[in-house]
Amino acid sequence: MVRWIKIREYERGLLYRDGVFREVLRPGRRWVFDPWLRARVVRVSVREVFLESPDVDVIARSGALGDEAVVLDLSDRERGLVWVDGRFRRIAGPGVTIVWQAFSAVRTEVVRVEPVRFEQEDLSAILATPGVDRDLESIEVEAGTVGLFVVDGRLVETLQPGRYAAWRGVARVRVVTVDLRESTLDVTGQEIMTADKVTLRLNAAVTYRVADPVRAFDAVASPEQALYRDAQMALRAAIGSRDLDAVLSDKEGVATELEAAIRERATDYGIAVVGLGIRDVILPGDMRTILNRVVEAQKAAEADLITRREETASMRSQANTARVFASNPVLMRLRELEVLEKVADKADLTVVLGDGGLADRVTKLV
């Protein structure tokens, strides 16, 4: 009729009669009056901290736990944070949770899931705890970027580089990462007809950065695609209003005009255009042949002009020298001696100087 039960120091006994919870048996040697064998004792370890039982709500409301346990009774919009011996242990979900504090130092905190972004001083430690990913979604924003925190399709805030977390199952959450660093957009293979009906193929590069992430998110679906489209339109407008010669001779001017036009449009959706350059201008095959012939003819004409100019300068110099010699016989005599010295070096000659002119004597010798 009487059963003796020993409860160890780190145990508690849950006493049931006819399947209904009655009381908690503390450590020691306990007796249970059970003449009809309808009593049942379930031993649980308080070192496990969390009481796992299908009757946890009944046990909590019975008041039998006293101050040996902390009872968390949470609504659908609440969560419980549990620290055990100074270390984060678990996130308690909606419903009743019993945490034993007879064997460990327990600290709990009840938080609401609004706002959806979870903020806590011990966030890194909480996210590193196994099992919390069932309740929290980890969000990381890398350096050089910002994160647009969107809840149920509405932009809530802008996240700077760092680590964040959001509650799962509360709302539709997504983070749009926006790179704030300079990027290059290649606009390649653009076939455009000039004002004089010549079809060109151009390759351009646009250097840009996102100046206003919120405006970029609200204004267009994809800022990069919008910038690419505006660059195409600006290229067609600038090239289509110029002749081929104007495009080839003033590529920098065309690029400057394009940059100004694109910068004005891109500002409307939060993009700052840093620079634009035309990398390649590709002509059709027959047009390249014609231009090569034109360039070849121009260079030949320039070479012929330079030759004639040099010949004229040389003849003018010789005429000036002749006039100087005619007006100064002594200078002419010195010039003759220089010529004679050169001739003597090249041949075995005997030169006899007299009263006459050196040119006359040399003529007679020859």
WOGIUR-V306082 format. One record per helix or strand. SS is the DSSP state (@ for helix, = for strand). FROM is the first residue (numbers start at 0). TO is the last residue. Records with the same first field share a line. If there is no record, write none. Layout:
SS=FROM-TO ; FROM-TO
//
This chain:
==1-6 ; 10-16 ; 19-24 ; 27-32 ; 38-44 ; 49-49 ; 68-73 ; 77-83 ; 86-91 ; 94-99 ; 105-111 ; 116-117 ; 135-140 ; 144-150 ; 153-158 ; 161-166 ; 172-178 ; 182-192 ; 198-209 ; 270-282
@=45-47 ; 55-61 ; 65-67 ; 122-126 ; 131-133 ; 212-218 ; 222-239 ; 243-248 ; 250-268 ; 284-326 ; 328-345 ; 357-364
//
